[in-house]
Amino acid sequence: MNIPESLIVEQQDEILLVKINRPKKRNAINDELILGLETVFSTIPKGVKCAVLYGEGQHFSAGLDLSELRERDIVEGLQHSRMWHRALEKIQFGTVPVVAVIHGACVGGGLEIASACHIRVAEQSTFYALPEGQRGIFVGGGASVRLPKLIGVARMADMMFTGRVISAEEGILMGFSQYLVSENKGLEKGIELAKKISLNAEMTNYALMHVLPRIVDSGASEGLMMESLISTIAASSPEAKKRLGDFLEGRAKKVGED
């Protein structure tokens, strides 16, 4: 894989650790980094069942690297935005679930990357913002599609209208993250969750990644049909039959058991 120095990738058994590595730039995102993410999540090694995405230094990502911005014409601007869309779709609709571990700034493009992941763990230092509204621009990396599904249209609009900054505590209540942990405990929690996810049946994880979002985006009747189809496919797999048999015969843990 042609991975830039701004990303560090390490495999630990069935978990792929992907670290954004531009700490001197607060992990600001340039084209090289976003294309690197596309490469990494397009070529997940065989045997990997879940990935953890996190940032080096004091921040997850402070957003787009404005120092590398150049003037683009309309066509170039559209192509640049679509490049982000293509790269982040490899995260959201890739081959393995992705857990984002967030700390410090999760701003602009950094928030767009985090919102493409499937689960988000935030440390106490985390804060969220969409400063594009104050800079005379609009989001272009997929935030307008993904964020309203996490936090609602009105909350996203508020952030862009006013420049509001959301704390980690507010963020978990609003839906930015599913877990809030102490400082420097995020990666540990992210790996713990990734290991649990890796134990799921492959078809279940696929359905949650690829089918559930499309059910939500569809009409009720179409969504119910998709649910019936994927439910039948998942239940008919040999792995599902074995797991159900283990549960019925007392070999599997019940809900709430350690």
C-alpha positions in Angstrom: 0.0 0.0 0.0 1.1 3.5 -0.7 0.5 5.1 2.7 1.7 8.6 3.4 3.8 9.5 6.5 0.7 11.3 7.9 -0.9 7.9 8.6 0.5 5.1 10.7 -1.1 1.7 10.3 -0.6 -1.3 12.6 -2.3 -4.7 12.8 -2.9 -6.3 16.2 -4.5 -9.7 15.6 -7.9 -9.0 14.1 -7.8 -5.2 14.8 -6.3 -2.6 12.4 -5.1 0.5 14.2 -5.0 3.6 11.9 -3.4 6.7 13.4 -3.6 10.2 11.9 0.0 11.4 12.3 0.4 15.2 11.8 0.6 16.3 15.5 2.5 19.5 14.7 -0.4 20.5 12.4 -3.0 19.4 15.0 -3.7 16.6 12.6 -5.1 18.9 10.0 -6.1 17.1 6.8 -4.5 17.7 3.4 -5.2 15.9 0.2 -2.4 13.4 0.8 -3.9 12.3 4.1 -7.4 11.9 2.8 -6.2 9.9 -0.2 -4.2 7.8 2.3 -7.3 7.1 4.2 -9.0 6.0 1.0 -6.1 3.6 0.3 -6.1 2.1 3.8 -9.8 1.5 4.0 -9.9 0.1 0.4 -7.2 -2.5 1.1 -8.0 -3.9 4.6 -5.7 -6.9 5.1 -7.2 -10.3 5.2 -8.2 -11.5 8.7 -8.9 -8.0 10.0 -12.4 -7.7 11.4 -12.5 -4.2 12.8 -10.5 -1.0 12.6 -9.8 1.8 15.2 -9.1 5.3 13.9 -7.4 7.8 16.2 -5.1 10.8 16.2 -1.5 11.3 17.4 -0.7 14.2 19.8 -3.3 16.4 21.5 -6.1 16.3 18.9 -8.1 13.9 16.7 -8.1 16.5 13.9 -8.5 20.3 13.7 -10.0 20.0 10.2 -8.8 21.0 6.8 -5.3 22.2 6.5 -6.1 25.8 5.3 -2.4 26.5 4.7 -2.5 24.1 1.7 -5.7 25.5 0.2 -5.4 26.9 -3.3 -7.8 28.7 -5.5 -9.9 26.3 -7.5 -12.4 26.8 -10.3 -15.9 25.4 -9.9 -15.1 22.1 -11.6 -12.0 21.6 -9.5 -13.9 22.4 -6.3 -16.6 19.9 -7.1 -14.0 17.2 -7.9 -12.2 18.0 -4.6 -15.4 17.6 -2.6 -16.2 14.4 -4.4 -12.7 13.1 -3.6 -13.6 13.5 0.1 -16.9 11.7 -0.5 -15.2 8.8 -2.2 -12.6 8.4 0.5 -15.1 8.6 3.4 -17.4 6.1 1.8 -14.6 3.6 2.0 -14.7 4.1 5.8 -18.5 4.0 6.2 -19.2 1.4 3.5 -16.0 -0.6 3.6 -15.3 -4.2 4.6 -15.0 -3.8 8.4 -16.6 -1.6 11.1 -14.6 1.4 12.2 -14.4 2.8 15.8 -13.2 6.4 16.0 -11.3 7.4 19.2 -11.6 11.2 19.6 -9.7 13.6 21.8 -9.0 17.4 21.6 -10.2 19.1 18.5 -12.7 17.2 16.3 -13.4 20.1 14.0 -14.6 20.6 10.4 -13.1 17.9 8.2 -12.0 16.0 11.3 -15.7 15.8 12.4 -16.6 14.7 8.9 -14.2 11.8 9.1 -15.4 10.8 12.6 -19.0 10.9 11.5 -18.2 8.4 8.7 -17.1 5.9 11.4 -19.6 3.5 13.0 -18.9 4.1 16.7 -17.3 7.1 18.3 -15.5 7.1 21.7 -14.7 10.6 23.0 -12.2 11.5 25.7 -13.0 14.4 28.2 -10.8 16.8 26.2 -12.9 16.4 23.0 -14.7 19.4 21.5 -16.6 19.6 18.2 -17.1 22.6 15.9 -18.0 23.4 12.3 -16.2 26.7 11.7 -16.9 26.7 7.9 -19.9 29.1 8.5 -17.6 31.8 9.9 -15.1 31.3 7.1 -17.6 32.0 4.3 -17.7 28.4 3.1 -19.8 25.3 3.5 -19.0 21.7 4.5 -17.9 19.6 1.6 -16.8 16.2 3.0 -20.1 14.7 3.7 -21.1 16.4 7.0 -24.4 17.7 5.6 -25.5 14.1 5.0 -24.0 12.3 8.0 -24.2 14.8 10.9 -27.9 15.5 10.8 -28.5 11.8 11.2 -26.4 11.9 14.4 -27.4 15.2 16.0 -30.3 16.6 13.9 -30.6 19.3 11.3 -31.2 22.2 13.8 -28.1 21.4 15.9 -25.9 21.2 12.9 -27.3 24.5 11.5 -26.8 26.1 14.9 -23.1 25.1 14.9 -22.6 26.6 11.5 -24.7 29.7 12.0 -23.1 30.7 15.3 -19.7 28.9 15.5 -20.9 27.1 18.6 -18.4 24.7 20.1 -19.7 21.5 21.7 -18.0 19.9 24.6 -17.4 16.2 25.1 -20.2 16.1 27.8 -22.7 17.9 25.5 -21.6 15.8 22.6 -22.5 12.5 24.1 -26.0 13.8 25.0 -26.4 15.2 21.5 -25.3 12.0 19.7 -21.8 12.9 18.5 -20.3 10.0 20.5 -21.6 6.8 22.0 -19.0 6.6 24.8 -17.3 9.2 27.0 -14.1 8.1 28.8 -11.4 9.7 30.9 -8.4 11.4 29.3 -5.9 8.9 27.7 -8.4 6.1 28.0 -9.9 6.4 24.6 -7.7 4.0 22.7 -8.0 1.3 25.3 -11.8 1.6 25.1 -11.8 1.7 21.3 -9.7 -1.5 21.1 -12.0 -3.1 23.7 -15.1 -2.3 21.6 -13.3 -3.4 18.4 -12.6 -6.8 19.9 -16.3 -7.2 20.8 -17.3 -6.2 17.4 -14.9 -8.7 15.9 -16.7 -11.5 17.7 -19.9 -10.8 15.8 -21.0 -12.9 12.9 -19.6 -11.4 9.6 -23.1 -11.1 8.1 -24.4 -9.2 11.1 -21.6 -6.7 10.9 -22.2 -6.4 7.1 -25.9 -5.7 7.6 -25.2 -3.1 10.2 -22.7 -1.3 8.0 -24.3 -1.6 4.6 -28.0 -2.4 5.0 -29.2 -0.5 8.1 -28.2 2.9 6.8 -30.1 2.2 3.5 -33.1 1.1 5.4 -33.1 4.4 7.3 -32.8 6.3 4.1 -35.6 4.4 2.4 -39.4 4.6 2.6 -41.2 2.4 5.2 -42.3 -0.3 2.8 -39.0 -0.6 1.1 -37.2 -0.5 4.4 -39.3 -3.3 5.8 -38.7 -5.4 2.7 -34.9 -4.9 3.0 -35.2 -5.8 6.7 -37.0 -9.1 5.8 -34.4 -10.0 3.2 -31.3 -9.3 5.3 -32.9 -10.9 8.3 -33.5 -14.1 6.4 -30.1 -14.1 4.8 -28.4 -13.6 8.2 -30.4 -16.3 9.9 -29.7 -18.9 7.2 -25.9 -18.7 7.5 -24.2 -21.6 9.2 -22.6 -19.3 11.8 -26.0 -18.0 12.8 -27.4 -21.5 13.2 -24.5 -22.5 15.4 -24.8 -19.5 17.6 -28.5 -20.0 18.0 -28.0 -23.6 18.8 -25.3 -22.7 21.4 -27.8 -20.3 23.1 -30.7 -22.7 23.2 -28.5 -25.5 24.6 -27.0 -23.2 27.3 -23.5 -22.9 25.9 -23.8 -19.1 25.2 -23.9 -16.2 27.6 -27.2 -14.6 28.3 -27.7 -10.8 28.0 -26.2 -9.1 31.0 -23.8 -11.9 31.9 -20.0 -11.1 31.8 
